[in-house]
Amino acid sequence: MTVVRRLIVEAHRRSLWQVFTVYAAVSWAAYQVLDALPGLIGVPASLLEMAAIQAIALDSGFAMAYRKKGAYLSNSFRPQSEVVAAYSAAYRLRAQSYERANQPDSAIAYYEKYLDVPRIYRPTMDATALSPTLLRLGELYDTRDNAEKAKLYYARTLEPWKDADPPFQARLVLVRARLAVLTRER
């Protein structure tokens, strides 16, 4: 038996053709819907990019669930930590999209959803995203004239950096200055 023939037999045995067919069909359908939406309802392109990523992830879930014949369509085949980490990343992306769309209240809601995800599920995200998220929340609340929440998030921004090297401390001078102004205004 040739190598190609063995590969085809093995793929058929494992029902890879079924998974690929479901994946291709759902991807095509999702693309058609996402391609038609901007003209119909005026959705910003950044939200459509996020929707495309979610559709591809969901599509792979459908394909795998179809292959498993009866598995739940709830990403039950993935570890919980991986699913929650993906959602926390999506919360940050959605918050940034709302900021670009000039919707600060929605951005605040999604940044706070990101922070509500237990830290154990977002360790790699926090390395690069926690301080900018806290700082951005402080700035957003500051522009919304909510001094108490702004002070809270500015203080939380400074907390992880209290023992940082001097070059990093210099970046936080403006945050410390704004926190001092808010504290004096009270």
MDAnalysis code that builds the backbone (N, CA, C; Angstrom):
import MDAnalysis as mda
import numpy as np

u = mda.Universe.empty(558, n_residues=186, atom_resindex=np.repeat(np.arange(186), 3), trajectory=True)
u.add_TopologyAttr("name", ["N", "CA", "C"] * 186)
u.add_TopologyAttr("resid", np.arange(1, 187))
u.add_TopologyAttr("resname", ["MET", "THR", "VAL", "VAL", "ARG", "ARG", "LEU", "ILE", "VAL", "GLU", "ALA", "HIS", "ARG", "ARG", "SER", "LEU", "TRP", "GLN", "VAL", "PHE", "THR", "VAL", "TYR", "ALA", "ALA", "VAL", "SER", "TRP", "ALA", "ALA", "TYR", "GLN", "VAL", "LEU", "ASP", "ALA", "LEU", "PRO", "GLY", "LEU", "ILE", "GLY", "VAL", "PRO", "ALA", "SER", "LEU", "LEU", "GLU", "MET", "ALA", "ALA", "ILE", "GLN", "ALA", "ILE", "ALA", "LEU", "ASP", "SER", "GLY", "PHE", "ALA", "MET", "ALA", "TYR", "ARG", "LYS", "LYS", "GLY", "ALA", "TYR", "LEU", "SER", "ASN", "SER", "PHE", "ARG", "PRO", "GLN", "SER", "GLU", "VAL", "VAL", "ALA", "ALA", "TYR", "SER", "ALA", "ALA", "TYR", "ARG", "LEU", "ARG", "ALA", "GLN", "SER", "TYR", "GLU", "ARG", "ALA", "ASN", "GLN", "PRO", "ASP", "SER", "ALA", "ILE", "ALA", "TYR", "TYR", "GLU", "LYS", "TYR", "LEU", "ASP", "VAL", "PRO", "ARG", "ILE", "TYR", "ARG", "PRO", "THR", "MET", "ASP", "ALA", "THR", "ALA", "LEU", "SER", "PRO", "THR", "LEU", "LEU", "ARG", "LEU", "GLY", "GLU", "LEU", "TYR", "ASP", "THR", "ARG", "ASP", "ASN", "ALA", "GLU", "LYS", "ALA", "LYS", "LEU", "TYR", "TYR", "ALA", "ARG", "THR", "LEU", "GLU", "PRO", "TRP", "LYS", "ASP", "ALA", "ASP", "PRO", "PRO", "PHE", "GLN", "ALA", "ARG", "LEU", "VAL", "LEU", "VAL", "ARG", "ALA", "ARG", "LEU", "ALA", "VAL", "LEU", "THR", "ARG", "GLU", "ARG"])
u.atoms.positions = np.array([
    [0.845, -1.168, 0.000],
    [0.000, 0.000, 0.000],
    [0.897, 1.240, 0.000],
    [0.594, 2.188, -0.830],
    [1.428, 3.376, -0.911],
    [1.218, 4.262, 0.315],
    [2.131, 5.164, 0.503],
    [2.070, 6.076, 1.650],
    [0.813, 6.942, 1.583],
    [0.505, 7.441, 0.400],
    [-0.672, 8.299, 0.229],
    [-1.945, 7.528, 0.540],
    [-2.005, 6.304, 0.037],
    [-3.200, 5.492, 0.272],
    [-3.367, 5.199, 1.773],
    [-2.254, 4.896, 2.477],
    [-2.330, 4.659, 3.920],
    [-2.797, 5.913, 4.658],
    [-2.316, 7.070, 4.197],
    [-2.720, 8.336, 4.809],
    [-4.219, 8.573, 4.632],
    [-4.733, 8.297, 3.439],
    [-6.159, 8.480, 3.172],
    [-6.988, 7.510, 4.010],
    [-6.553, 6.264, 4.094],
    [-7.274, 5.266, 4.897],
    [-7.278, 5.687, 6.365],
    [-6.141, 6.131, 6.864],
    [-6.051, 6.559, 8.274],
    [-6.920, 7.785, 8.533],
    [-6.898, 8.751, 7.608],
    [-7.719, 9.943, 7.769],
    [-9.203, 9.573, 7.771],
    [-9.590, 8.667, 6.901],
    [-10.984, 8.244, 6.862],
    [-11.353, 7.480, 8.139],
    [-10.448, 6.654, 8.601],
    [-10.695, 5.896, 9.827],
    [-10.914, 6.828, 11.016],
    [-10.180, 7.892, 11.071],
    [-10.299, 8.829, 12.186],
    [-11.360, 9.902, 11.951],
    [-12.027, 9.838, 10.853],
    [-13.086, 10.784, 10.501],
    [-12.571, 12.213, 10.379],
    [-11.332, 12.371, 9.978],
    [-10.786, 13.707, 9.791],
    [-11.511, 14.442, 8.673],
    [-12.009, 13.684, 7.713],
    [-12.754, 14.319, 6.628],
    [-14.012, 14.984, 7.168],
    [-14.660, 14.343, 8.110],
    [-15.864, 14.925, 8.695],
    [-15.534, 16.223, 9.438],
    [-14.473, 16.181, 10.227],
    [-14.071, 17.375, 10.971],
    [-13.718, 18.500, 10.009],
    [-12.955, 18.189, 8.979],
    [-12.572, 19.211, 8.013],
    [-13.788, 19.774, 7.288],
    [-14.721, 18.929, 6.919],
    [-15.913, 19.386, 6.209],
    [-16.750, 20.316, 7.085],
    [-16.968, 19.922, 8.332],
    [-17.725, 20.780, 9.250],
    [-16.987, 22.096, 9.459],
    [-15.687, 22.022, 9.660],
    [-14.885, 23.226, 9.880],
    [-14.967, 24.156, 8.675],
    [-14.819, 23.623, 7.484],
    [-14.863, 24.441, 6.264],
    [-16.246, 25.058, 6.073],
    [-17.292, 24.293, 6.297],
    [-18.651, 24.797, 6.086],
    [-18.987, 25.903, 7.084],
    [-18.684, 25.689, 8.341],
    [-19.009, 26.701, 9.349],
    [-18.128, 27.934, 9.177],
    [-16.862, 27.757, 8.809],
    [-15.984, 28.903, 8.547],
    [-16.527, 29.741, 7.402],
    [-16.946, 29.088, 6.339],
    [-17.484, 29.814, 5.202],
    [-18.737, 30.590, 5.604],
    [-19.629, 29.942, 6.350],
    [-20.868, 30.603, 6.771],
    [-20.564, 31.791, 7.682],
    [-19.650, 31.618, 8.620],
    [-19.280, 32.714, 9.527],
    [-18.663, 33.868, 8.747],
    [-17.837, 33.549, 7.784],
    [-17.221, 34.599, 6.967],
    [-18.277, 35.376, 6.191],
    [-19.242, 34.681, 5.628],
    [-20.297, 35.349, 4.862],
    [-21.101, 36.301, 5.749],
    [-21.422, 35.858, 6.952],
    [-22.182, 36.705, 7.874],
    [-21.351, 37.919, 8.276],
    [-20.101, 37.696, 8.642],
    [-19.242, 38.802, 9.077],
    [-18.926, 39.762, 7.939],
    [-18.891, 39.262, 6.725],
    [-18.638, 40.113, 5.568],
    [-19.839, 41.009, 5.270],
    [-21.037, 40.550, 5.558],
    [-22.240, 41.316, 5.263],
    [-22.601, 42.315, 6.365],
    [-22.144, 42.093, 7.596],
    [-22.555, 42.927, 8.724],
    [-22.182, 44.401, 8.626],
    [-20.974, 44.786, 8.215],
    [-20.645, 46.219, 8.242],
    [-21.620, 47.066, 7.423],
    [-22.018, 46.576, 6.274],
    [-22.942, 47.323, 5.438],
    [-24.353, 47.358, 6.000],
    [-24.745, 46.320, 6.726],
    [-26.120, 46.240, 7.216],
    [-26.350, 47.038, 8.496],
    [-25.429, 46.936, 9.452],
    [-25.677, 47.570, 10.746],
    [-24.582, 48.540, 11.173],
    [-23.587, 48.757, 10.355],
    [-22.548, 49.745, 10.667],
    [-21.677, 49.381, 11.857],
    [-21.294, 48.135, 11.974],
    [-20.447, 47.679, 13.070],
    [-19.000, 48.075, 12.787],
    [-18.267, 48.593, 13.805],
    [-16.859, 48.928, 13.572],
    [-16.045, 47.693, 13.165],
    [-15.052, 47.906, 12.331],
    [-14.237, 46.798, 11.823],
    [-13.518, 46.058, 12.947],
    [-13.102, 46.771, 14.010],
    [-12.380, 46.107, 15.099],
    [-13.256, 45.075, 15.807],
    [-14.546, 45.375, 15.946],
    [-15.443, 44.397, 16.559],
    [-15.638, 43.192, 15.649],
    [-15.622, 43.439, 14.342],
    [-15.752, 42.319, 13.407],
    [-14.524, 41.423, 13.443],
    [-13.341, 42.022, 13.622],
    [-12.130, 41.205, 13.738],
    [-12.235, 40.296, 14.958],
    [-12.720, 40.853, 16.071],
    [-12.894, 40.051, 17.278],
    [-13.922, 38.944, 17.046],
    [-14.997, 39.285, 16.353],
    [-16.031, 38.293, 16.072],
    [-15.485, 37.183, 15.186],
    [-14.617, 37.536, 14.247],
    [-14.029, 36.518, 13.371],
    [-13.176, 35.548, 14.178],
    [-12.398, 36.074, 15.104],
    [-11.566, 35.215, 15.954],
    [-12.454, 34.291, 16.787],
    [-13.524, 34.854, 17.366],
    [-14.442, 34.036, 18.161],
    [-15.122, 32.982, 17.293],
    [-15.489, 33.360, 16.050],
    [-16.159, 32.411, 15.154],
    [-15.241, 31.256, 14.795],
    [-13.972, 31.554, 14.559],
    [-13.023, 30.486, 14.231],
    [-12.849, 29.553, 15.424],
    [-12.749, 30.134, 16.634],
    [-12.613, 29.303, 17.834],
    [-13.857, 28.443, 18.036],
    [-15.029, 29.048, 17.859],
    [-16.273, 28.304, 18.009],
    [-16.387, 27.231, 16.936],
    [-15.946, 27.585, 15.735],
    [-15.994, 26.651, 14.613],
    [-15.165, 25.404, 14.906],
    [-13.975, 25.594, 15.448],
    [-13.163, 24.426, 15.777],
    [-13.838, 23.601, 16.864],
    [-14.533, 24.273, 17.777],
    [-15.280, 23.551, 18.806],
    [-16.397, 22.720, 18.214],
    [-17.133, 23.298, 17.260],
    [-18.192, 22.541, 16.584],
    [-17.624, 21.326, 15.860],
    [-16.525, 21.555, 15.153],
    [-15.936, 20.454, 14.385],
    [-15.486, 19.324, 15.305],
    [-14.816, 19.669, 16.402],
    [-14.352, 18.635, 17.325],
    [-15.528, 17.938, 18.010],
    [-16.549, 18.724, 18.374],
    [-17.707, 18.115, 19.023],
    [-18.435, 17.183, 18.058],
    [-18.520, 17.586, 16.802],
    [-19.137, 16.717, 15.804],
    [-18.365, 15.414, 15.699],
    [-17.059, 15.513, 15.728],
    [-16.213, 14.323, 15.627],
    [-16.396, 13.432, 16.845],
    [-16.578, 14.041, 18.006],
    [-16.700, 13.239, 19.220],
    [-18.084, 12.619, 19.379],
    [-19.000, 12.938, 18.486],
    [-20.349, 12.360, 18.485],
    [-20.998, 12.409, 19.871],
    [-21.562, 13.564, 20.160],
    [-22.290, 13.681, 21.415],
    [-21.569, 14.492, 22.464],
    [-20.377, 14.953, 22.180],
    [-19.700, 15.803, 23.153],
    [-20.433, 17.134, 23.237],
    [-20.386, 17.751, 24.392],
    [-21.035, 19.051, 24.546],
    [-20.309, 20.080, 23.684],
    [-21.053, 21.056, 23.201],
    [-20.466, 22.100, 22.366],
    [-20.001, 23.268, 23.237],
    [-19.431, 22.980, 24.381],
    [-19.070, 24.040, 25.316],
    [-17.579, 24.061, 25.607],
    [-16.785, 23.688, 24.651],
    [-15.340, 23.632, 24.847],
    [-14.963, 22.681, 25.980],
    [-15.773, 21.660, 26.206],
    [-15.495, 20.735, 27.294],
    [-14.245, 19.906, 27.029],
    [-13.748, 19.935, 25.814],
    [-12.553, 19.181, 25.487],
    [-11.287, 19.981, 25.763],
    [-11.414, 21.218, 26.242],
    [-10.258, 22.055, 26.567],
    [-10.158, 22.204, 28.079],
    [-8.954, 22.376, 28.597],
    [-8.827, 22.636, 30.039],
    [-9.503, 23.951, 30.403],
    [-10.093, 23.996, 31.561],
    [-10.810, 25.194, 32.012],
    [-9.901, 26.414, 32.005],
    [-8.658, 26.258, 32.423],
    [-7.753, 27.404, 32.495],
    [-7.518, 28.017, 31.119],
    [-7.448, 27.184, 30.093],
    [-7.221, 27.678, 28.735],
    [-8.422, 28.471, 28.235],
    [-9.622, 28.003, 28.545],
    [-10.835, 28.687, 28.117],
    [-10.960, 30.028, 28.821],
    [-10.751, 30.056, 30.140],
    [-10.874, 31.295, 30.899],
    [-9.801, 32.294, 30.474],
    [-8.597, 31.820, 30.205],
    [-7.529, 32.710, 29.742],
    [-7.909, 33.342, 28.402],
    [-8.526, 32.583, 27.534],
    [-8.956, 33.131, 26.238],
    [-10.028, 34.196, 26.435],
    [-10.952, 33.953, 27.349],
    [-11.978, 34.954, 27.619],
    [-11.376, 36.216, 28.217],
    [-10.407, 36.080, 29.115],
    [-9.812, 37.273, 29.713],
    [-9.096, 38.103, 28.665],
    [-8.438, 37.448, 27.723],
    [-7.798, 38.176, 26.626],
    [-8.857, 38.863, 25.767],
    [-9.969, 38.188, 25.536],
    [-11.042, 38.780, 24.738],
    [-11.647, 39.991, 25.442],
    [-11.745, 39.947, 26.764],
    [-12.266, 41.096, 27.504],
    [-11.388, 42.327, 27.274],
    [-10.066, 42.143, 27.350],
    [-9.162, 43.281, 27.120],
    [-9.291, 43.794, 25.695],
    [-9.334, 42.898, 24.729],
    [-9.468, 43.320, 23.337],
    [-10.788, 44.052, 23.102],
    [-11.828, 43.553, 23.704],
    [-13.128, 44.203, 23.543],
    [-13.125, 45.581, 24.196],
    [-12.492, 45.703, 25.352],
    [-12.391, 47.010, 26.020],
    [-11.638, 47.998, 25.126],
    [-10.549, 47.553, 24.537],
    [-9.785, 48.431, 23.645],
    [-10.610, 48.809, 22.413],
    [-11.403, 47.885, 21.923],
    [-12.261, 48.186, 20.778],
    [-13.301, 49.241, 21.144],
    [-13.873, 49.123, 22.327],
    [-14.846, 50.119, 22.757],
    [-14.192, 51.481, 22.954],
    [-12.948, 51.484, 23.410],
    [-12.248, 52.762, 23.522],
    [-12.077, 53.402, 22.155],
    [-11.672, 52.606, 21.166],
    [-11.511, 53.130, 19.809],
    [-12.836, 53.620, 19.236],
    [-13.925, 53.013, 19.668],
    [-15.251, 53.421, 19.208],
    [-15.806, 54.566, 20.056],
    [-14.993, 55.117, 20.949],
    [-15.367, 56.241, 21.820],
    [-16.563, 55.896, 22.709],
    [-16.497, 54.715, 23.324],
    [-17.528, 54.269, 24.259],
    [-16.848, 53.899, 25.582],
    [-16.463, 54.930, 26.361],
    [-15.673, 54.654, 27.572],
    [-16.398, 53.818, 28.622],
    [-17.716, 53.961, 28.743],
    [-18.430, 53.173, 29.754],
    [-18.347, 51.674, 29.457],
    [-18.492, 51.318, 28.202],
    [-18.372, 49.906, 27.822],
    [-16.935, 49.429, 27.985],
    [-15.978, 50.295, 27.674],
    [-14.570, 49.935, 27.851],
    [-14.281, 49.660, 29.324],
    [-14.775, 50.512, 30.194],
    [-14.586, 50.312, 31.635],
    [-15.170, 48.969, 32.062],
    [-16.367, 48.667, 31.590],
    [-17.025, 47.407, 31.973],
    [-16.176, 46.207, 31.573],
    [-15.597, 46.227, 30.372],
    [-14.810, 45.073, 29.926],
    [-13.430, 45.020, 30.568],
    [-12.831, 46.175, 30.843],
    [-11.565, 46.152, 31.590],
    [-11.809, 45.556, 32.979],
    [-12.928, 45.912, 33.587],
    [-13.219, 45.360, 34.919],
    [-13.553, 43.872, 34.847],
    [-14.181, 43.432, 33.756],
    [-14.409, 41.993, 33.583],
    [-13.074, 41.256, 33.500],
    [-12.110, 41.879, 32.811],
    [-10.770, 41.278, 32.736],
    [-10.192, 41.118, 34.136],
    [-10.324, 42.141, 34.962],
    [-9.774, 42.074, 36.318],
    [-10.552, 41.114, 37.214],
    [-11.819, 40.842, 36.875],
    [-12.625, 39.899, 37.663],
    [-12.229, 38.445, 37.434],
    [-11.542, 38.176, 36.335],
    [-11.086, 36.808, 36.082],
    [-10.031, 36.469, 37.133],
    [-10.158, 35.337, 37.814],
    [-9.165, 34.988, 38.839],
    [-7.741, 34.989, 38.275],
    [-6.814, 35.534, 39.047],
    [-5.430, 35.695, 38.590],
    [-4.788, 34.383, 38.174],
    [-5.219, 33.292, 38.752],
    [-4.607, 32.006, 38.416],
    [-4.819, 31.666, 36.944],
    [-5.880, 32.220, 36.329],
    [-6.180, 31.922, 34.940],
    [-5.526, 32.868, 33.949],
    [-4.900, 33.923, 34.443],
    [-4.320, 34.895, 33.514],
    [-2.879, 35.273, 33.840],
    [-2.039, 34.337, 34.258],
    [-0.677, 34.717, 34.656],
    [0.165, 35.262, 33.510],
    [0.044, 34.676, 32.330],
    [0.852, 35.181, 31.219],
    [0.328, 36.515, 30.725],
    [-0.983, 36.726, 30.783],
    [-1.553, 38.011, 30.373],
    [-1.133, 39.113, 31.336],
    [-1.137, 38.814, 32.640],
    [-0.833, 39.843, 33.622],
    [0.587, 40.382, 33.490],
    [1.483, 39.581, 32.980],
    [2.864, 40.031, 32.849],
    [2.958, 41.276, 31.972],
    [2.125, 41.363, 30.969],
    [2.185, 42.521, 30.069],
    [0.928, 43.373, 30.101],
    [-0.173, 42.874, 30.647],
    [-1.442, 43.578, 30.514],
    [-2.005, 44.152, 31.807],
    [-1.581, 43.654, 32.955],
    [-2.211, 44.095, 34.202],
    [-1.978, 45.580, 34.464],
    [-0.729, 46.011, 34.458],
    [-0.450, 47.426, 34.755],
    [-1.087, 48.363, 33.733],
    [-0.976, 48.096, 32.417],
    [-1.660, 48.985, 31.477],
    [-3.183, 49.008, 31.665],
    [-3.769, 47.881, 32.049],
    [-5.211, 47.834, 32.278],
    [-5.585, 48.672, 33.491],
    [-4.835, 48.516, 34.573],
    [-5.112, 49.307, 35.778],
    [-4.932, 50.800, 35.510],
    [-3.861, 51.149, 34.799],
    [-3.606, 52.540, 34.465],
    [-4.733, 53.093, 33.595],
    [-5.149, 52.323, 32.610],
    [-6.203, 52.782, 31.699],
    [-7.514, 52.966, 32.443],
    [-7.820, 52.070, 33.384],
    [-9.032, 52.242, 34.193],
    [-8.943, 53.513, 35.029],
    [-7.770, 53.771, 35.611],
    [-7.587, 55.009, 36.372],
    [-7.823, 56.229, 35.504],
    [-7.279, 56.217, 34.301],
    [-7.455, 57.349, 33.384],
    [-8.916, 57.510, 32.959],
    [-9.571, 56.397, 32.668],
    [-10.969, 56.473, 32.241],
    [-11.858, 57.003, 33.363],
    [-11.644, 56.506, 34.574],
    [-12.430, 57.013, 35.699],
    [-12.087, 58.467, 35.987],
    [-10.842, 58.858, 35.786],
    [-10.427, 60.241, 35.987],
    [-11.170, 61.160, 35.016],
    [-11.276, 60.749, 33.759],
    [-11.997, 61.567, 32.779],
    [-13.500, 61.558, 33.033],
    [-14.015, 60.549, 33.714],
    [-15.441, 60.475, 34.051],
    [-15.727, 61.181, 35.379],
    [-14.716, 61.845, 35.946],
    [-14.830, 62.588, 37.214],
    [-15.233, 61.692, 38.384],
    [-14.747, 60.465, 38.373],
    [-14.959, 59.560, 39.498],
    [-13.617, 59.423, 40.209],
    [-13.340, 60.374, 41.095],
    [-12.025, 60.466, 41.729],
    [-11.713, 59.250, 42.600],
    [-12.709, 58.721, 43.281],
    [-12.451, 57.584, 44.176],
    [-11.963, 56.361, 43.403],
    [-12.667, 56.035, 42.341],
    [-12.246, 54.879, 41.537],
    [-10.930, 55.168, 40.828],
    [-10.732, 56.397, 40.370],
    [-9.474, 56.754, 39.708],
    [-8.303, 56.564, 40.671],
    [-8.457, 57.032, 41.904],
    [-7.393, 56.864, 42.898],
    [-7.119, 55.385, 43.162],
    [-8.194, 54.606, 43.264],
    [-8.047, 53.169, 43.502],
    [-7.204, 52.513, 42.409],
    [-7.530, 52.802, 41.150],
    [-6.811, 52.152, 40.060],
    [-5.413, 52.728, 39.853],
    [-5.228, 54.014, 40.109],
    [-3.874, 54.568, 40.038],
    [-2.989, 53.923, 41.110],
    [-3.539, 53.762, 42.320],
    [-2.766, 53.127, 43.398],
    [-2.450, 51.673, 43.058],
    [-3.422, 50.963, 42.489],
    [-3.169, 49.577, 42.103],
    [-2.158, 49.476, 40.966],
    [-2.084, 50.523, 40.127],
    [-1.085, 50.548, 39.056],
    [0.311, 50.635, 39.654],
    [0.455, 51.435, 40.695],
    [1.775, 51.635, 41.311],
    [2.231, 50.436, 42.132],
    [1.294, 49.709, 42.677],
    [1.604, 48.609, 43.604],
    [2.624, 47.598, 43.074],
    [2.458, 47.030, 41.881],
    [3.432, 46.027, 41.424],
    [4.811, 46.617, 41.109],
    [4.888, 47.934, 40.972],
    [6.135, 48.572, 40.544],
    [6.899, 49.205, 41.700],
    [6.442, 49.014, 42.943],
    [7.073, 49.715, 44.064],
    [8.545, 49.353, 44.246],
    [8.954, 48.150, 43.873],
    [10.353, 47.736, 44.032],
    [11.092, 47.654, 42.695],
    [10.554, 48.300, 41.673],
    [11.168, 48.221, 40.348],
    [12.440, 49.071, 40.278],
    [13.247, 48.800, 39.269],
    [14.474, 49.559, 39.047],
    [14.135, 51.005, 38.683],
    [15.085, 51.938, 38.913],
    [14.834, 53.367, 38.653],
    [14.333, 53.693, 37.240],
    [14.840, 53.056, 36.175],
    [14.289, 53.414, 34.862],
    [12.782, 53.149, 34.750],
    [12.314, 52.103, 35.414],
    [10.882, 51.807, 35.386],
    [10.113, 52.737, 36.310],
    [10.736, 53.111, 37.435],
    [10.095, 54.041, 38.368],
    [9.840, 55.393, 37.688],
    [10.744, 55.805, 36.796],
    [10.593, 57.085, 36.108],
    [9.324, 57.125, 35.257],
    [8.907, 55.996, 34.760],
    [7.694, 55.944, 33.936],
    [6.438, 56.235, 34.751],
    [6.523, 56.064, 36.043],
    [5.340, 56.196, 36.893],
    [5.226, 57.566, 37.560],
    [6.104, 58.497, 37.199],
    [6.087, 59.819, 37.813],
    [4.743, 60.503, 37.588],
    [4.224, 60.433, 36.376],
    [2.944, 61.082, 36.074],
    [1.787, 60.439, 36.837],
    [1.841, 59.124, 36.997],
    [0.784, 58.432, 37.745],
    [0.817, 58.870, 39.199],
    [2.011, 58.928, 39.775],
    [2.137, 59.379, 41.171],
    [1.658, 60.826, 41.324],
    [2.008, 61.668, 40.355],
    [1.605, 63.076, 40.420],
    [0.082, 63.208, 40.349],
    [-0.553, 62.463, 39.446],
    [-2.008, 62.536, 39.322],
    [-2.690, 61.975, 40.561],
    [-2.139, 60.931, 41.131],
    [-2.688, 60.365, 42.363],
    [-2.585, 61.370, 43.499],
    [-1.461, 62.088, 43.582],
    [-1.289, 63.107, 44.623],
    [-2.306, 64.236, 44.451],
    [-2.545, 64.666, 43.214],
    [-3.528, 65.725, 42.952],
    [-4.923, 65.263, 43.365],
    [-5.294, 64.046, 42.995],
    [-6.607, 63.530, 43.364],
    [-6.758, 63.395, 44.871],
    [-5.693, 63.009, 45.541],
    [-5.736, 62.847, 46.987],
    [-5.905, 64.207, 47.675],
    [-5.210, 65.239, 47.153],
    [-5.326, 66.594, 47.736],
    [-6.696, 67.188, 47.480],
    [-7.295, 66.903, 46.347],
    [-8.610, 67.465, 46.002],
    [-9.719, 66.947, 46.897],
    [-9.521, 65.852, 47.483],
    [-10.558, 65.228, 48.313],
    [-10.813, 66.007, 49.510],
])
